[in-house]
Amino acid sequence: MKKLYFFSKEKLQFVEIQNYKPKLFVYFSLAVITFSSLLFGGYFYLLTLTGNANTVSALKSENKLLSNKLTEIMNKYGTINNQIDSLAKYDYQLRLVSNLTPISDEERLLGVGGGSFDNSVDYLSDKAGTQLKDALSFVDKLTRKVEFEKSNFYKISEKLKENKKLYASIPAIKPAAGIALNDFGMRLHPILKIRRMHAGIDILSNMRTPVHVTGDGKVQSVGYRGGYGLTVQIDHGFGYSTLYAHLSKVLVKKGQRLKRGDLIAKTGNSGLSTGPHLHYEVRHNGKALNPRGFFFDDINYFATKNKAK
């Protein structure tokens, strides 16, 4: 067996290494294990780096796709925003025809306002974070804009419904066929021979000429009323009321609801009257108004209605 020596600096001579083979085997084994560990560790580290690189590449592609999609969504929101602005212009016209005060640009801006929302996007890159913040802010503003216009159009809708009822209720037709005299105001009473206020107009007609209600409403009273003779009074709502006097016959009863054009009575000569005619009054909040101002250019409503049928 070969002997193995090493030079000792202390003894200044070669010294034999005793039992070097077991030790050499141990050292060699440790070297192999260490090298293997480094080799496998490096291999798995390289795999991790490769995986991370693939993940980063995939995330970059996904981020680009999401960014493009976000831009597309923002463009669509921009289109919706323009459509809402167009509705706002239409809203101006609707408010005018609805007898509502138009909303100014300042009022509309205050109505939309600027809301608070969770814009915490610190987990994103600066570019992506800014892009998302802008999108969230725009969507929040757009949402408020939609809510404002929704509320606004609801008010217009309610006003239009009210106006529809108002227009149906306002006395707006001639109540009976015949010659309508321009005798509203102060005049000499034909029987009493004194000057007094004539709060309506007289429509000269034959006996038992049909009398029609001039607007939607409810029968407020039926009966004799002094010099007016047999009368019917209608409450049209919105402060309007009408009176039909000197009747020969009443065809409705108190509390009955009516639609414009419904037959309510026949003309006559009851009360202080010099001949068959209809005395017709229109009042608003108790104040007498000239009924001629409530005729559709003196058109015969019933003849027109019959032709339409």
C-alpha positions in Angstrom: 0.0 0.0 0.0 1.3 3.3 -1.0 1.9 5.7 1.8 0.9 9.3 1.6 3.0 12.1 3.1 2.7 15.9 3.6 5.4 18.4 4.5 5.1 19.8 8.0 6.3 23.3 8.4 6.5 22.8 12.2 8.8 19.8 12.0 10.4 20.8 8.7 10.1 17.4 7.4 7.7 15.0 5.5 5.2 13.3 7.8 3.1 10.3 6.9 -0.6 10.6 6.8 -2.2 7.9 9.0 -5.5 6.3 7.9 -6.0 8.7 5.1 -8.4 6.6 3.0 -11.4 6.8 5.3 -10.9 10.5 5.7 -10.5 10.9 2.0 -13.7 9.0 1.4 -15.5 11.3 3.8 -14.2 14.4 2.3 -14.9 13.1 -1.2 -18.5 12.2 -0.2 -19.0 15.6 1.3 -17.7 17.3 -1.9 -20.1 15.1 -4.0 -23.1 15.9 -1.8 -22.3 19.6 -1.8 -21.8 19.7 -5.6 -25.0 17.8 -6.2 -26.9 20.1 -3.9 -25.6 23.1 -5.8 -26.3 21.5 -9.1 -30.0 20.6 -8.2 -30.5 24.0 -6.4 -29.2 25.8 -9.4 -31.5 23.7 -11.7 -34.6 24.5 -9.7 -33.6 28.1 -9.4 -33.3 28.3 -13.2 -36.7 26.7 -13.4 -38.1 29.3 -11.1 -36.6 32.1 -13.0 -38.0 30.7 -16.2 -41.4 30.4 -14.7 -41.3 33.9 -13.3 -40.2 35.2 -16.7 -43.2 33.4 -18.3 -45.5 34.8 -15.7 -44.2 38.3 -16.2 -44.6 38.0 -19.9 -48.2 36.7 -19.5 -49.0 39.5 -17.0 -47.7 42.1 -19.5 -49.8 40.7 -22.3 -52.9 40.6 -20.0 -52.2 44.1 -18.7 -52.0 45.4 -22.3 -55.3 43.6 -23.2 -57.0 45.1 -20.1 -55.6 48.5 -20.9 -57.0 48.3 -24.4 -60.4 47.0 -23.1 -60.5 49.9 -20.5 -59.8 52.4 -23.3 -62.7 50.8 -25.3 -65.0 51.0 -22.3 -64.1 54.7 -21.7 -64.9 55.5 -25.4 -68.3 53.9 -24.9 -68.9 55.8 -21.8 -67.9 59.0 -23.7 -70.6 58.2 -26.2 -73.2 57.7 -23.5 -72.1 61.0 -21.9 -72.7 62.8 -25.2 -76.2 61.2 -25.5 -77.0 62.4 -22.0 -75.9 65.9 -23.0 -78.3 65.7 -25.9 -81.1 64.7 -23.6 -80.3 67.7 -21.5 -81.0 69.9 -24.5 -84.2 68.1 -25.1 -85.0 68.6 -21.5 -84.8 72.4 -22.0 -87.6 72.2 -24.6 -89.7 69.9 -22.5 -89.5 72.3 -19.5 -90.7 75.1 -21.7 -93.8 73.3 -23.0 -94.4 72.0 -19.4 -94.4 75.5 -17.9 -91.4 74.6 -15.8 -88.4 76.9 -15.4 -85.4 75.6 -17.5 -82.4 74.4 -15.6 -79.3 76.6 -16.2 -75.9 75.1 -16.9 -74.7 76.2 -13.4 -77.6 74.5 -11.7 -77.0 71.3 -13.8 -73.3 71.3 -12.8 -74.2 71.7 -9.1 -76.8 69.0 -9.4 -74.2 66.6 -10.8 -71.4 67.7 -8.5 -68.4 65.6 -7.7 -68.8 62.6 -5.5 -66.5 60.6 -3.3 -65.5 57.1 -4.2 -62.8 54.5 -3.3 -60.0 55.4 -5.7 -57.4 53.4 -3.9 -55.4 51.8 -6.6 -51.9 51.8 -5.1 -51.4 48.2 -6.0 -51.2 49.1 -9.7 -48.4 50.7 -11.7 -48.4 54.5 -12.1 -49.7 54.3 -15.6 -52.4 51.7 -14.9 -53.3 53.4 -11.6 -53.8 56.8 -13.3 -55.8 55.2 -16.1 -58.1 53.4 -13.6 -58.5 56.4 -11.4 -59.6 58.5 -14.4 -62.1 55.7 -15.4 -63.5 55.5 -11.9 -63.9 59.2 -11.7 -65.6 59.4 -15.1 -68.0 56.6 -14.3 -68.9 58.1 -10.9 -69.6 61.5 -12.6 -71.6 59.7 -15.3 -73.7 57.9 -12.7 -74.5 61.1 -10.9 -75.4 62.7 -14.3 -77.8 59.9 -15.1 -79.4 60.1 -11.6 -79.8 63.9 -12.0 -81.4 63.6 -15.4 -83.6 60.7 -14.2 -84.9 62.9 -11.4 -85.4 65.8 -13.7 -87.4 63.8 -16.3 -89.5 62.4 -13.5 -90.4 66.0 -12.5 -91.2 66.8 -16.1 -93.3 63.7 -16.5 -95.3 64.5 -13.4 -95.8 68.1 -14.6 -97.0 66.9 -18.0 -99.5 64.6 -16.3 -100.7 67.5 -14.2 -100.9 69.7 -17.3 -102.8 67.0 -19.1 -105.4 67.0 -16.3 -105.4 70.8 -16.2 -106.0 71.1 -20.0 -108.8 68.6 -19.8 -110.4 70.5 -16.9 -110.2 74.1 -18.0 -113.5 75.2 -19.5 -112.7 75.4 -23.2 -115.8 75.0 -25.4 -119.1 76.7 -26.0 -121.7 75.0 -23.7 -124.7 75.2 -26.0 -125.6 76.0 -29.6 -126.9 79.5 -30.2 -125.8 83.1 -30.3 -123.4 84.1 -27.6 -123.8 87.8 -26.6 -120.9 90.0 -25.6 -122.6 91.1 -22.4 -120.0 90.3 -19.8 -119.4 93.1 -17.3 -121.5 96.1 -16.1 -124.8 96.4 -17.9 -128.4 97.5 -17.5 -130.4 94.5 -16.1 -133.3 93.8 -18.7 -135.9 93.2 -16.0 -134.7 95.2 -12.9 -133.6 98.2 -15.0 -130.6 98.9 -12.9 -126.9 98.8 -13.8 -125.2 95.7 -12.2 -122.4 93.3 -12.9 -123.2 90.6 -15.3 -120.7 87.9 -14.3 -121.2 85.7 -17.4 -122.6 85.7 -20.9 -126.0 84.8 -22.3 -126.4 82.3 -25.2 -129.7 82.8 -27.0 -131.2 79.4 -27.9 -134.5 77.6 -28.2 -136.1 75.8 -25.3 -134.6 72.5 -24.2 -131.4 73.0 -26.3 -128.7 70.5 -25.0 -126.2 72.0 -22.5 -122.8 70.4 -22.3 -120.1 70.7 -19.6 -117.2 72.7 -20.9 -114.4 70.8 -19.1 -113.7 67.7 -16.9 -115.0 68.2 -13.4 -117.4 67.2 -10.6 -121.0 68.5 -10.0 -120.8 70.8 -7.1 -124.4 71.8 -6.8 -127.8 71.4 -8.5 -131.0 73.4 -7.7 -132.7 76.8 -7.8 -130.7 79.9 -7.0 -132.9 83.0 -6.9 -132.9 85.0 -10.1 -130.6 82.4 -11.8 -133.5 79.9 -11.7 -132.6 76.2 -12.1 -128.8 75.9 -12.1 -125.9 73.5 -12.3 -122.4 74.4 -10.9 -119.3 72.4 -11.8 -116.0 72.3 -9.9 -113.2 71.7 -12.5 -110.3 71.8 -10.0 -107.3 74.0 -10.3 -109.5 76.8 -9.0 -111.9 76.8 -12.0 -115.7 76.5 -11.8 -118.6 77.0 -14.2 -122.2 77.9 -13.7 -125.1 77.1 -16.0 -128.4 79.0 -15.3 -132.0 79.5 -16.4 -132.3 75.8 -17.2 -135.5 73.9 -17.9 -134.1 70.5 -16.9 -131.1 69.1 -15.1 -129.6 65.7 -16.2 -126.9 65.2 -13.6 -126.7 65.0 -9.8 -124.4 66.4 -7.1 -121.1 64.6 -6.8 -121.2 63.1 -10.3 -118.0 63.2 -12.3 -118.0 64.5 -15.8 -115.9 64.6 -18.9 -115.8 67.6 -21.3 -118.8 67.5 -23.6 -121.0 65.4 -21.4 -124.7 66.4 -21.5 -125.8 68.0 -18.2 -129.0 69.9 -18.8 -131.5 71.6 -21.2 -131.8 75.3 -21.7 -134.9 77.1 -20.4 -136.5 80.3 -19.1 -136.4 79.8 -15.3 -135.6 82.6 -12.8 -135.4 86.3 -13.9 -135.4 85.8 -17.6 -137.0 87.5 -20.6 -136.8 84.4 -22.8 -135.2 81.0 -23.4 -131.4 81.3 -23.1 -128.4 79.9 -21.2 -126.6 82.1 -18.7 -123.0 80.8 -18.5 -120.2 81.8 -16.0 -116.5 80.9 -15.7 -114.7 81.6 -12.4 -111.2 81.1 -11.2 -110.6 81.2 -7.5 -113.9 82.9 -7.2 -113.2 85.7 -9.7 -115.6 86.0 -12.6 -113.8 85.8 -16.0 -115.2 86.5 -19.5 -116.3 83.1 -20.9 -115.7 84.2 -24.4 -112.0 83.9 -23.7 -112.5 80.2 -23.1 -114.1 79.4 -26.5 -112.0 77.7 -29.2 -112.4 80.6 -31.7 -116.1 80.2 -31.3 -115.9 76.9 -33.2 -118.9 74.6 -32.7 -117.2 71.9 -30.6 -120.0 69.4 -31.0 -120.3 69.7 -34.8 -116.6 69.2 -35.1 -116.7 66.2 -32.8 -119.5 64.6 -34.8 -117.7 65.1 -38.0 -114.6 63.4 -36.5 -116.6 60.3 -35.8 
